[in-house]
Amino acid sequence: MNSIRQALRDLRALLRSLRIYRLDRRHTRTLRAFYQPFVPSGGLVFDIGAHAGDRTACFRRMGARVVSIEPQPMFAGFLRLNHAFDRSVTVLQCVVSDTPGTRTFMVNSSNPTVSTLSSDFVQAAQAQDATSWAGQVWDRSSSVTAVTLDQLIEQHGRPDFVKIDVEGAELDVLRGLSTALPLLSFEFTMIQRELAHECLARCAALGMTRFNVSLGESHALHFAQWVDLATLRDFVNGLPIEANSGDIYAASGPGS
């Protein structure tokens, strides 16, 4: 009986995420306009932390091949069903981390979009000063298979763009990458500001030298021109706690 109740709870959570991320036409429209300069038609994208698949679907509509990574069974199953007849989408039910193996994945049943590998993220979200995260509960865990970005590249090819949204485990994903990529993004939160700096340092160590940022779900870059590491660091330091979250973009090679 408990397993049935949990399955129904997971289904409700999936339907909630689909309503937020897949059925909002404005969200879909602005998402495509935002990613258009980053994703070439016929290119390859890794969607790490695909969740309900709004980014995966967006990248496909733009003509890209997509490797979509999602560890939660209900969401991975939906992605497989949604792209069952599309050979240009590969759905992998796993996580991406610094080394291959298995990991403990902490699930927030009521809000699965913030399920995570990171106990530090859970602790930060439950701190007294993390008011925007009040009420979030990670109520169960599961064992999941982990692969590295290097392994994904070896198997599927060098991506033109990688989107990383893994709720506090972004640095582990980047540590599993040994070479610069044309472009990647990683989520950051104000409750783990220092983690954003560590991820920036990792990107710089890999040879990625140009940066930008998009706050929340604005689907817009903050800087009109790409900036250097120091400028982006200062920007992150100056953000108020109310900014909550965003995505940092790191690029290699020349550009404006």
Buried (B, 14 or more C-beta within 10 A) or exposed (E): EEEEEBEEBBEEBBEBBBEBBBEBEEBBEBBBEBBEEBBBEEBBBBBBBBBBBBBBBBBBEBEBBBBBBBBBEBBBBBBBEBBEEEEEBBBBBBBBBBEBEEBEBBBBBBBBBBBBBBEBBBEBBBEEEBEBBEEBEBEEEEEBBBBBBEBBBEEBEEBBBBBBBBBBBBBBBBBBBEEBBBBBBBBBBBBBBEBBBBBBBBBBEBEBBBBBBBBEBEBEBBBEEBBEBEEBBEBBEEBEEEBBBBBBBBBBEEEE
